[in-house]
Amino acid sequence: MCETLRVQPPPPKNSIPGDRYCFEKDVKIPHPSGKVTTCFADFYKADHFLIEAKQGGTQSNKGTAKRGTKRYKKEMKKAFVQASSYTRDLDRQPPFLFTCDIGLHFDLWFGFSGDYGGYGARRTIPLNQLRDPEIFDLFVDIFTDPQKRNPEKISARVTREVAADLAKLAKSLEEQAQEPHQVAGFLMRSRTSGGSI
């Protein structure tokens, strides 16, 4: 996958303290009794993503479960619960959470708000859609610059761009000898009506 996306693959586990980018990330789960158990997240990059992978099959005795069956759907939902529970015991929750049926599809959840939503909030991405430039770029951003996909940052950028455009328009109207109070009134009406200029 890293080779396909042309992103740096993770180093071998335990080669860098904290394993901030690795396969089989150790996740320490504390219990009310004081006992701590170690679970393993399949693929993890701190502040980027966590992936829990399963392997569906075309036969009931192969892989996690036979694809398309009730058991398969139940197992994939369990994979989501498993993955999201791991994120609660990490230093910081990654903004993206995936489950994956290896060779078939990814299910993707966005968690910039601190909440991935329920199982139904997923976006299913068939593996062959990685050929689509938009999907390919999404995956590259998740691996390299996930904040590029943060809705709050996108909204703030758009707001700044609109404000800059309005400032240019105001200056242009004033240069055309329009009365300043008329320009201000026009811009206020445009803003409050929600119309685009």
N, C-alpha and C positions, 0 to 999 in steps of 0.2 A: 504494500500500500504506500509506504514512504517513497519507494522508488517511482511508483506511478505518479505520485503528486510532486515528485522532485523536491522533497523536503528531507532534512537531516534525519536519519533513523536514530532511535534511542541507543545510548551506549549500553554495554552489558550491565545487567543488574548488579548492584553493590560496587560498581566502579566509581561512583560519585556519591558522597555522603548525602543521605536523604532521598536518593532515587527520585528526583523530581521529574524524570522522563524515563520511563522504563516499561517493560513487560512484567506482568506478575508483581505489581506494586503491593508491598506489605501494608495492610491497613489494620491497625490495632483497634479492636472493639472492646471497650470497657463494659463490664456487667455490674448490676447493682450489688452483687455479692463481693465485688472487688476483684474478681477474676478478669483477666484480659486475654482475649483470644485473637489470633492473627488470621485474617482472611486475605485473599489475593485478588486485586483488581486486575483484569486481563491486560489493559493497556492504559497508561496514565501519563499525562503531562500537566504539571502544576500550572494553575491559572489558565489552562486551555481546555482540557477534556478528560473524561474518564469513559472507557469503553468496556462493556461486558459482552463477551462473545459466546455464542451458542452455535450448535451445528444441527440444523434441521435435516431431515432426510426424506426420501421418497418412499421409504418402507417403514413400518411401525417399529421394527427392531434395529433401526439404524439412526444414530445421532440422538439429539435431544428428544425429538418426537417427529412423527410424520407430519410434514407440512400440510396446512389446510385443515387439520383436525382440531377438535376442541382442546385436546391435550396440548397440541402445539401452541395454540393461542394462550393457554394457561401458563405454559412454560416460558413463553416470551414475556408475558406480563410479570412473571416471577423474576425474570432477568432484570426488568426495569426496577422492581422493588429492591432487588439485591444491589444493583448499581447505585440507586439513589441513597440506600442506607449507608453505603461506603462513603459517600460524599460528606455525610454528617460527622465522620470521624477523621477527616483530613484537616490540615491546618486551615485551608480555605476551600470553599466550594468552587469547583471549576464552572465556567459559564456554559459549557456544553456537556451533555450527557448522551451517550450512545448505547444502544444495544445493537448487536449485529448477528444475523444468521449468516455465517461465513459462506461466501459464494453466492448469496441471494440478495440480501438487502441490509441497509442500516435503518434503525429508528433513531431519530434525533430529537432531543429536547433542548430548549434554550432556558438558561437559568440566571440571566443577568440580574434579575430582581431578587434572587435568593430562593426562588421557588420554581421548580421545573413543571409544576402543574401535575395532573394525574397522568395515568397511562394514555388516556385519550388525547392528550396534548401533543402527542408525537407527530413528527413529520417522517413518513416512510420514504426512503430513497433507494430504489432498486439499484443494484451494483452497476448495471449497464448505463445508468444515468450519469455516471462519472465522466462519460464522454461529452456531456453537455457542458459548455464553457461556464455557464452560471453555477452549476453544481460543483464543477471542478474548482472554481475560484472560491466557493464557499468552504470547501474542505481545506484548500491551501490556507485561507484566512484562519480557520480554526486551528491549524497546526502552527501558524507563524505569527498572526496578529489578530487574536479573537476580538479585541476591543473594536476593531473595524466594524463588527456586526452588532455592537451594543446599541439597541434602539434609542437609549437616552442620548448617547453621543451623536448618533445620526440626526436626531431631532434638533439638538443644539447646533449642529453644523448647518442644517437647513435654515434654522432661525437666523443664524449669523449671515448666511448667504442672502436671504430675503431682505434683512435689514440693510445690507450693503446695496442691494438692487434698488430699494426704496430711496436710499440716500442719493444714489446716482440719478434717479428719476427726479427727485426734488431739485437737485442742482440743475439738471437739464431744463426743467420747467421754469426755474427762476432765471436762468440765462436767456430764456426766450421771452423775457420781460413779463412773465405772469406775476400777478400780485402775490406776495408771500402768504397773506391770509387765505387766498384762494387755493394756493398749492397745499397749504396745511390742511384746509378743509377737504380737499380732494383725497389726500393721503389718508386722513382719518376715516373718511367714508369707505375707502377701499379696504382699510384694515378691519373695520368693524363689520362690514358686510361679508367678509370672508372671501371676497372676490379676488381673482388673480389679475395682475396688471400686465 
